[in-house]
Amino acid sequence: MNSVPDILRILPEVILTLTGVAVMLLEASWPDGQSRRLLGWVAAAGAMLALWASLGELALPMGAGFSGTVETSAFTIFFHTLICGLVLVVLLLSLDTLPEASHHQGEFYALIVFGAVGMCLLTGAVELLLVFIALEISSISTYILTGYRKETARGPEAAIKYFLLGSFATAFLLYGIAMIFGATGTTQIYEIARLAPTAQNQSLILAGMGLMLVGILFKVSAAPFHVWTPDVYEGAPTPVVALLSTAPKAAAFALLLRVIYEMLPTLRPVWSPLLWVVAALSMTVGNLAALRQQNVKRMLAYSSIAHAGYLLAAFAGLGNSGIAAASFYTAAYVAMNVGIFAVISVVSGYDEKLPLVADYRGLIHRSPLVGSLLIFFLASLVGIPFLGGFLGKLTSFSVAMNGGAVWLVIIGLLNSGLAAAYYLRLALVAAERPENRNSALPAPQVGVWVGAALLFAVAATLALGIVPGNVLRAAEANAKSLQAPPAQSSAPGNTAVPH
């Protein structure tokens, strides 16, 4: 039996919680009229400590704590590291993006950190009630952040839409959990996996799984549960969109992997064709709608729907290969997506005065660095070799092919070609000679901390495309740890999981 203090299994969440509380207390006692940028530094320091604690979990024996409600494994460590690293990059981006005079900066930084608490808990929870609580912590923070720019009409409108639709989706998830509990008598994921195959009321389990999938697929903005995405992306501040488009999705994909591969693996004949249809629909709807967009953020919103489809294609893979491919694609998507929104934040500014594709005309001539970075991240989203996006799609489509989903791969490849049209349109506009109207636009200024955020995103995108070995091995370790049932232990609060 491994004796590990339970608190160490949620140390990243504890650090993030204390950081958020500290930021709120400092905000309340801060002198009026004084810059609150230091609060962002406090939040960034807390995110860095949480990232260090996530990596430090590698030294812990794999197992569960708090009476089997949270788990430490290669799977949870992978997603904890991904989320904490992403939150650190978003905070660095926000330090240079938020104006000095913007309202409630402390609350802005604290909400990002509190949202990360829910996302990290969501990836480590092995008890469905804790899953629900973690999802609510994450969701409430992102609802408020979406409407942060109260002086614009689009911000509150986006927040209300996100809140109302998100509440419905969460209700679906909760009803699904209730049905699973009704059929098995437990909300512990490993116990459900053991009891579900022999449960008397299989129809209740199927209904519960379907409702849970609705709630989770809403969070990853997969079609047909994607209608909130364009409005929210357009109305929220760009640093918030950089967070919304990556971290909550990474946590939701982690939950989806746990639910279907770990909790209900025997229902693969049911959920596999469902996800096949959702993947094909997401790719097609996302790319076709993106082709018609003139607003850059709305275009990337539909692009994110398509990428959810590319990632879901990995779920057609068999066993460990599907889990590993989905985990790797999540990492690649996070790196390139946070990078592209960092570039948009630099170009458009906090007030987003340049929202349209046409406003990017001549960008590479006005600012060679920013224009080159825009084209770099667009190339990764297209899937150009030696970049993270290419290897992510390659692994996803490869495991889908090995799983027998040949038509899904064909649909994915056709959609990848379709996506190249709108990505290249933006790249070509940025490379054009500026017209008279655009030539007077000032060159975008890259602040020190935005530059650091961009550097992290570029390095991660390149590393995942050129030297992906460590991340691929971590993704493979994810797969093995996710499907390993816990060993029996006399200590209910500290259940060991075999390597």
C-alpha positions as CSV (number, residue, x, y, z in Angstrom):
1,M,0.0,0.0,0.0
2,N,1.3,3.4,-1.0
3,S,0.9,6.0,1.8
4,V,0.8,9.5,0.2
5,P,-0.9,12.5,1.8
6,D,-4.1,13.2,-0.1
7,I,-3.3,16.9,-0.4
8,L,-0.3,16.1,-2.6
9,R,-2.7,14.6,-5.2
10,I,-4.4,17.9,-5.7
11,L,-1.4,20.2,-5.0
12,P,-1.8,22.1,-8.3
13,E,-5.4,22.9,-7.5
14,V,-4.5,24.0,-4.0
15,I,-1.8,26.3,-5.3
16,L,-4.2,27.8,-7.9
17,T,-7.0,28.3,-5.3
18,L,-4.6,30.1,-2.9
19,T,-3.4,32.2,-5.7
20,G,-6.9,33.3,-6.7
21,V,-7.7,34.1,-3.1
22,A,-4.5,36.1,-2.7
23,V,-5.3,38.1,-5.9
24,M,-8.8,38.9,-4.6
25,L,-7.6,40.0,-1.2
26,L,-4.9,42.2,-2.8
27,E,-7.4,43.7,-5.2
28,A,-9.7,44.7,-2.3
29,S,-6.9,46.4,-0.4
30,W,-5.2,48.0,-3.4
31,P,-5.1,51.9,-3.5
32,D,-7.4,53.5,-6.0
33,G,-5.8,54.8,-9.2
34,Q,-2.7,52.6,-8.8
35,S,-1.7,50.1,-11.5
36,R,-2.9,46.6,-10.8
37,R,-0.5,44.9,-13.1
38,L,1.3,43.4,-10.1
39,L,-1.9,41.3,-9.5
40,G,-1.3,39.7,-12.9
41,W,2.2,38.9,-11.8
42,V,0.9,37.2,-8.6
43,A,-1.5,35.1,-10.7
44,A,1.3,34.2,-13.2
45,A,3.6,33.2,-10.3
46,G,0.8,31.0,-8.9
47,A,0.3,29.4,-12.3
48,M,4.0,28.7,-12.6
49,L,4.1,27.1,-9.1
50,A,1.1,25.0,-10.1
51,L,2.9,23.9,-13.3
52,W,5.9,22.9,-11.2
53,A,3.6,21.0,-8.8
54,S,2.0,19.2,-11.8
55,L,5.4,18.0,-13.0
56,G,6.3,17.1,-9.4
57,E,3.4,14.6,-9.3
58,L,5.5,12.4,-11.5
59,A,7.4,11.5,-8.3
60,L,4.2,10.3,-6.6
61,P,3.0,6.7,-6.7
62,M,0.0,6.5,-9.0
63,G,-3.2,6.2,-7.1
64,A,-6.4,7.8,-5.8
65,G,-7.0,10.0,-2.8
66,F,-9.9,11.6,-0.9
67,S,-11.8,8.3,-0.7
68,G,-11.2,7.5,-4.3
69,T,-12.6,10.7,-5.8
70,V,-9.4,12.1,-7.4
71,E,-6.6,10.3,-9.1
72,T,-2.9,10.8,-9.8
73,S,-1.8,9.1,-12.9
74,A,0.1,9.7,-16.1
75,F,-3.2,10.8,-17.7
76,T,-3.9,13.4,-15.0
77,I,-0.4,14.7,-14.9
78,F,-0.3,15.2,-18.7
79,F,-3.5,17.3,-18.7
80,H,-2.6,19.2,-15.5
81,T,0.7,20.2,-17.1
82,L,-1.0,21.2,-20.3
83,I,-3.7,23.3,-18.5
84,C,-1.3,25.0,-16.0
85,G,1.2,25.8,-18.8
86,L,-1.6,27.3,-21.0
87,V,-3.0,29.4,-18.1
88,L,0.5,30.8,-17.6
89,V,0.8,31.8,-21.3
90,V,-2.7,33.4,-21.2
91,L,-1.8,35.4,-18.1
92,L,1.4,36.6,-19.8
93,L,-0.7,37.6,-22.8
94,S,-3.1,39.5,-20.6
95,L,-0.4,41.5,-18.8
96,D,0.3,43.5,-22.0
97,T,-3.2,43.3,-23.4
98,L,-5.4,44.7,-20.6
99,P,-5.2,48.5,-20.5
100,E,-3.9,50.1,-17.3
101,A,-7.2,51.7,-16.7
102,S,-9.4,48.7,-17.4
103,H,-11.9,47.8,-14.6
104,H,-11.6,45.0,-12.1
105,Q,-8.2,43.7,-13.3
106,G,-7.8,41.7,-10.1
107,E,-11.1,39.8,-10.7
108,F,-10.0,39.1,-14.3
109,Y,-6.8,37.4,-13.2
110,A,-8.5,35.6,-10.3
111,L,-11.2,34.2,-12.5
112,I,-8.6,32.8,-14.9
113,V,-6.9,31.1,-12.0
114,F,-10.2,29.8,-10.4
115,G,-11.3,28.5,-13.8
116,A,-8.0,26.6,-14.0
117,V,-8.8,24.9,-10.6
118,G,-12.0,23.5,-12.1
119,M,-10.3,22.4,-15.3
120,C,-7.5,20.6,-13.4
121,L,-10.0,18.9,-11.1
122,L,-12.1,17.8,-14.1
123,T,-9.1,15.9,-15.5
124,G,-8.3,14.1,-12.2
125,A,-11.8,13.3,-10.9
126,V,-12.8,9.7,-10.9
127,E,-16.2,10.4,-9.1
128,L,-19.0,11.8,-11.2
129,L,-20.3,14.2,-8.5
130,L,-16.8,15.8,-8.3
131,V,-16.8,15.9,-12.2
132,F,-20.0,18.0,-12.0
133,I,-18.6,20.3,-9.3
134,A,-15.3,20.8,-11.3
135,L,-17.2,21.5,-14.5
136,E,-19.3,24.2,-12.7
137,I,-16.2,25.9,-11.2
138,S,-14.7,26.0,-14.6
139,S,-17.9,27.2,-16.4
140,I,-18.9,29.9,-14.0
141,S,-15.4,31.5,-14.3
142,T,-15.5,31.4,-18.1
143,Y,-19.1,32.8,-18.2
144,I,-18.0,35.9,-16.3
145,L,-14.8,36.3,-18.3
146,T,-16.7,36.2,-21.5
147,G,-18.6,39.4,-20.6
148,Y,-15.6,41.2,-19.1
149,R,-15.9,44.1,-21.7
150,K,-19.1,45.5,-20.3
151,E,-18.7,48.7,-22.3
152,T,-19.5,46.9,-25.5
153,A,-22.8,45.3,-26.4
154,R,-21.3,42.1,-27.8
155,G,-19.6,41.2,-24.5
156,P,-22.7,40.9,-22.3
157,E,-24.7,39.4,-25.1
158,A,-22.0,36.7,-25.6
159,A,-21.9,36.0,-21.9
160,I,-25.7,35.6,-21.6
161,K,-25.8,33.3,-24.6
162,Y,-22.9,31.2,-23.2
163,F,-24.5,31.1,-19.7
164,L,-27.9,30.0,-20.9
165,L,-26.7,27.4,-23.4
166,G,-24.0,26.2,-21.0
167,S,-26.6,25.7,-18.2
168,F,-28.7,23.6,-20.5
169,A,-25.7,21.5,-21.4
170,T,-24.7,21.1,-17.8
171,A,-28.2,19.9,-17.0
172,F,-27.9,17.2,-19.6
173,L,-24.7,16.1,-18.0
174,L,-26.2,16.0,-14.5
175,Y,-29.3,14.1,-15.7
176,G,-27.0,11.6,-17.4
177,I,-25.0,11.2,-14.1
178,A,-28.3,10.6,-12.3
179,M,-29.3,7.9,-14.7
180,I,-26.0,6.1,-14.5
181,F,-26.3,6.2,-10.7
182,G,-29.9,4.9,-10.9
183,A,-28.7,1.9,-13.0
184,T,-25.5,1.1,-11.0
185,G,-26.0,2.5,-7.5
186,T,-22.7,4.4,-7.6
187,T,-21.0,7.5,-9.0
188,Q,-17.5,6.2,-8.8
189,I,-16.1,5.7,-12.3
190,Y,-14.2,2.4,-11.6
191,E,-17.2,0.9,-9.9
192,I,-19.5,2.0,-12.7
193,A,-17.1,0.3,-15.2
194,R,-17.3,-2.9,-13.1
195,L,-21.1,-2.9,-12.6
196,A,-22.4,-1.4,-15.9
197,P,-22.0,-4.6,-18.0
198,T,-24.2,-6.6,-15.7
199,A,-26.7,-4.0,-14.7
200,Q,-30.3,-5.0,-15.1
201,N,-31.5,-1.7,-16.7
202,Q,-29.1,-1.3,-19.7
203,S,-31.5,1.2,-21.4
204,L,-31.0,3.5,-18.4
205,I,-27.2,3.3,-18.8
206,L,-27.5,4.0,-22.5
207,A,-29.7,7.1,-21.9
208,G,-27.3,8.3,-19.2
209,M,-24.3,7.9,-21.5
210,G,-26.2,9.8,-24.3
211,L,-27.0,12.7,-22.0
212,M,-23.5,12.9,-20.6
213,L,-22.1,13.0,-24.2
214,V,-24.4,15.9,-25.0
215,G,-23.0,17.9,-22.1
216,I,-19.4,17.1,-22.8
217,L,-19.6,17.7,-26.6
218,F,-21.1,21.1,-25.9
219,K,-18.0,22.0,-24.0
220,V,-15.7,21.0,-26.9
221,S,-18.0,22.9,-29.3
222,A,-18.6,19.8,-31.5
223,A,-21.5,20.0,-34.0
224,P,-24.4,20.0,-33.6
225,F,-23.7,21.5,-30.1
226,H,-21.6,24.4,-31.4
227,V,-24.0,27.2,-31.9
228,W,-22.6,29.3,-29.0
229,T,-19.1,29.3,-30.3
230,P,-19.0,32.1,-32.9
231,D,-20.8,34.7,-30.8
232,V,-18.8,33.9,-27.7
233,Y,-15.5,34.1,-29.5
234,E,-16.5,37.4,-31.1
235,G,-17.8,39.0,-28.0
236,A,-15.1,38.0,-25.5
237,P,-11.8,39.7,-25.1
238,T,-9.1,38.0,-27.2
239,P,-7.0,36.8,-24.2
240,V,-10.2,35.2,-22.8
241,V,-10.8,33.5,-26.2
242,A,-7.3,32.2,-26.1
243,L,-8.2,30.5,-22.9
244,L,-11.8,29.5,-23.9
245,S,-10.6,27.9,-27.1
246,T,-8.0,25.7,-25.4
247,A,-8.0,25.0,-21.7
248,P,-11.7,24.1,-21.1
249,K,-11.7,22.0,-24.3
250,A,-8.6,20.1,-23.1
251,A,-10.3,19.4,-19.8
252,A,-13.5,18.3,-21.6
253,F,-11.7,16.0,-24.0
254,A,-9.9,14.5,-20.9
255,L,-13.3,13.9,-19.4
256,L,-14.7,12.4,-22.6
257,L,-11.7,10.0,-22.8
258,R,-12.3,8.9,-19.2
259,V,-16.1,8.4,-19.6
260,I,-16.0,6.3,-22.8
261,Y,-12.7,4.4,-22.4
262,E,-12.6,4.0,-18.7
263,M,-16.2,4.1,-17.4
264,L,-18.1,2.6,-20.3
265,P,-15.7,0.7,-22.5
266,T,-18.2,-2.1,-23.1
267,L,-20.5,0.3,-24.9
268,R,-18.0,1.0,-27.6
269,P,-20.5,-0.5,-30.3
270,V,-22.8,2.4,-29.3
271,W,-20.6,5.4,-28.7
272,S,-18.1,4.7,-31.5
273,P,-20.6,5.3,-34.4
274,L,-22.1,8.3,-32.5
275,L,-18.7,10.0,-32.2
276,W,-18.0,9.0,-35.9
277,V,-21.0,11.0,-37.0
278,V,-20.2,13.9,-34.6
279,A,-16.6,14.1,-35.9
280,A,-17.7,14.1,-39.6
281,L,-20.4,16.7,-38.9
282,S,-18.0,18.9,-36.9
283,M,-15.4,18.9,-39.6
284,T,-17.9,19.7,-42.4
285,V,-20.0,22.3,-40.6
286,G,-17.1,24.1,-39.2
287,N,-15.1,24.4,-42.4
288,L,-18.1,25.3,-44.6
289,A,-19.2,28.0,-42.2
290,A,-15.6,29.3,-41.8
291,L,-15.4,29.9,-45.5
292,R,-18.1,32.5,-45.4
293,Q,-16.7,34.5,-42.5
294,Q,-15.1,38.0,-42.8
295,N,-14.6,38.4,-39.1
296,V,-11.3,36.8,-38.1
297,K,-12.4,35.6,-34.6
298,R,-15.6,34.1,-36.0
299,M,-13.6,32.4,-38.7
300,L,-11.4,30.8,-36.1
301,A,-14.4,29.9,-34.0
302,Y,-15.7,27.8,-36.8
303,S,-12.2,26.5,-37.3
304,S,-12.1,25.3,-33.7
305,I,-15.3,23.3,-34.4
306,A,-13.6,21.6,-37.3
307,H,-10.6,20.8,-35.2
308,A,-12.9,19.2,-32.6
309,G,-13.9,16.9,-35.4
310,Y,-10.3,16.1,-36.4
311,L,-9.6,15.3,-32.7
312,L,-12.8,13.2,-32.4
313,A,-11.6,11.1,-35.3
314,A,-8.9,9.7,-33.0
315,F,-11.7,8.1,-30.9
316,A,-12.3,5.7,-33.8
317,G,-8.9,4.2,-33.0
318,L,-8.7,1.0,-31.1
319,G,-7.7,0.9,-27.4
320,N,-4.6,2.7,-26.4
321,S,-3.9,4.1,-29.8
322,G,-7.0,6.3,-29.8
323,I,-6.4,7.7,-26.3
324,A,-2.7,8.5,-27.2
325,A,-3.6,10.2,-30.5
326,A,-6.4,12.3,-28.9
327,S,-4.0,13.4,-26.1
328,F,-1.3,14.4,-28.6
329,Y,-3.7,16.2,-30.8
330,T,-5.0,18.1,-27.8
331,A,-1.5,19.3,-27.0
332,A,-0.8,20.3,-30.6
333,Y,-4.1,22.2,-30.9
334,V,-3.5,24.1,-27.6
335,A,-0.1,25.3,-28.7
336,M,-1.1,26.6,-32.2
337,N,-4.4,28.0,-31.1
338,V,-3.2,30.0,-28.2
339,G,-0.5,31.3,-30.5
340,I,-2.9,32.5,-33.3
341,F,-5.1,34.3,-30.7
342,A,-2.0,36.0,-29.2
343,V,-1.2,37.3,-32.7
344,I,-4.8,38.6,-33.1
345,S,-4.6,40.3,-29.7
346,V,-1.5,42.1,-30.8
347,V,-3.0,43.2,-34.2
348,S,-6.5,44.2,-33.0
349,G,-5.7,45.4,-29.5
350,Y,-8.0,45.3,-26.5
351,D,-10.8,47.3,-28.3
352,E,-10.5,45.1,-31.4
353,K,-10.6,47.9,-33.9
354,L,-9.4,45.7,-36.7
355,P,-11.7,42.6,-36.6
356,L,-12.0,41.8,-40.3
357,V,-9.9,39.8,-42.6
358,A,-9.4,42.9,-44.8
359,D,-7.9,44.7,-41.9
360,Y,-4.9,42.4,-42.0
361,R,-4.0,43.4,-45.5
362,G,-0.3,44.2,-45.7
363,L,0.4,43.1,-42.1
364,I,3.6,41.4,-43.0
365,H,4.8,44.7,-44.5
366,R,3.8,46.8,-41.5
367,S,5.3,44.4,-39.0
368,P,7.3,41.5,-40.5
369,L,7.5,39.8,-37.1
370,V,3.8,39.8,-36.4
371,G,2.9,38.9,-40.0
372,S,5.3,36.0,-40.1
373,L,4.0,34.7,-36.8
374,L,0.4,34.9,-38.2
375,I,1.4,32.9,-41.2
376,F,3.4,30.4,-39.1
377,F,0.4,29.5,-36.9
378,L,-2.0,29.4,-39.9
379,A,0.4,27.0,-41.5
380,S,0.2,24.8,-38.4
381,L,-3.6,24.9,-38.4
382,V,-3.6,23.9,-42.1
383,G,-1.3,21.0,-41.3
384,I,2.0,21.8,-43.0
385,P,4.7,19.2,-42.2
386,F,7.2,19.8,-39.4
387,L,4.6,21.7,-37.4
388,G,2.5,20.5,-34.5
389,G,-0.8,20.6,-36.5
390,F,0.5,18.3,-39.1
391,L,1.6,15.6,-36.7
392,G,-1.6,16.0,-34.7
393,K,-3.7,15.3,-37.8
394,L,-1.4,12.5,-38.9
395,T,-1.7,10.6,-35.6
396,S,-5.5,11.2,-35.4
397,F,-6.2,10.0,-38.9
398,S,-3.7,7.1,-38.7
399,V,-5.4,5.6,-35.6
400,A,-8.8,6.1,-37.2
401,M,-7.7,4.3,-40.3
402,N,-6.3,1.4,-38.2
403,G,-9.6,1.3,-36.4
404,G,-11.5,0.8,-39.7
405,A,-12.9,4.3,-40.0
406,V,-11.8,4.7,-43.6
407,W,-14.6,6.9,-44.7
408,L,-14.1,9.2,-41.7
409,V,-10.5,9.6,-42.7
410,I,-11.5,10.5,-46.3
411,I,-13.9,13.1,-44.9
412,G,-11.2,14.4,-42.7
413,L,-8.7,14.8,-45.6
414,L,-11.3,16.5,-47.8
415,N,-12.1,18.9,-45.0
416,S,-8.4,19.6,-44.4
417,G,-8.2,20.7,-48.0
418,L,-11.3,22.8,-47.6
419,A,-9.9,24.5,-44.5
420,A,-6.7,25.4,-46.4
421,A,-8.9,27.8,-48.4
422,Y,-9.8,30.2,-45.6
423,Y,-6.5,29.9,-43.8
424,L,-4.6,30.7,-46.9
425,R,-7.0,33.5,-47.7
426,L,-6.0,35.2,-44.4
427,A,-2.3,34.5,-45.0
428,L,-2.4,35.9,-48.6
429,V,-4.2,39.0,-47.3
430,A,-1.5,39.5,-44.7
431,A,1.2,39.2,-47.4
432,E,-0.4,41.6,-49.8
433,R,0.9,45.1,-50.4
434,P,-1.1,47.4,-48.2
435,E,-3.7,49.6,-49.8
436,N,-3.9,53.3,-49.0
437,R,-6.4,52.8,-46.2
438,N,-4.1,50.2,-44.5
439,S,-0.8,51.9,-45.1
440,A,-1.7,54.5,-42.5
441,L,-2.3,51.9,-39.8
442,P,0.4,51.8,-37.2
443,A,2.6,48.7,-36.9
444,P,1.5,46.4,-34.2
445,Q,3.6,46.6,-31.1
446,V,4.7,43.4,-29.4
447,G,5.1,43.9,-25.6
448,V,7.6,41.9,-23.6
449,W,5.1,39.6,-22.1
450,V,3.1,39.1,-25.2
451,G,6.4,38.2,-26.8
452,A,7.1,35.7,-24.1
453,A,3.7,34.1,-24.7
454,L,4.3,34.0,-28.4
455,L,7.7,32.5,-27.9
456,F,6.2,29.7,-25.8
457,A,3.6,29.0,-28.4
458,V,6.1,29.0,-31.3
459,A,8.5,26.7,-29.4
460,A,5.7,24.2,-28.5
461,T,4.3,24.2,-32.1
462,L,7.8,23.5,-33.5
463,A,8.7,21.0,-30.9
464,L,5.5,19.0,-31.4
465,G,6.2,18.9,-35.1
466,I,9.9,18.2,-35.2
467,V,10.8,16.5,-31.9
468,P,7.6,15.1,-30.6
469,G,9.1,12.0,-28.9
470,N,8.6,13.0,-25.3
471,V,5.0,14.2,-25.8
472,L,4.2,11.1,-27.8
473,R,5.6,8.9,-25.0
474,A,3.6,10.8,-22.4
475,A,0.5,10.4,-24.5
476,E,1.1,6.6,-24.7
477,A,1.6,6.5,-21.0
478,N,-1.8,8.3,-20.7
479,A,-3.4,5.5,-22.6
480,K,-2.0,2.8,-20.4
481,S,-2.8,4.5,-17.1
482,L,-6.3,5.5,-18.2
483,Q,-7.4,1.9,-18.9
484,A,-5.7,0.4,-15.8
485,P,-8.2,-0.4,-13.1
486,P,-7.2,0.4,-9.5
487,A,-5.8,-2.3,-7.3
488,Q,-7.7,-3.2,-4.2
489,S,-6.4,-1.5,-1.1
490,S,-7.4,-1.5,2.5
491,A,-7.2,2.3,2.6
492,P,-10.1,3.8,0.8
493,G,-8.6,7.2,0.6
494,N,-5.4,6.1,-1.0
495,T,-6.0,3.5,-3.6
496,A,-3.0,2.4,-5.6
497,V,-3.1,2.1,-9.4
498,P,-0.5,-0.1,-11.0
499,H,1.8,1.3,-13.5
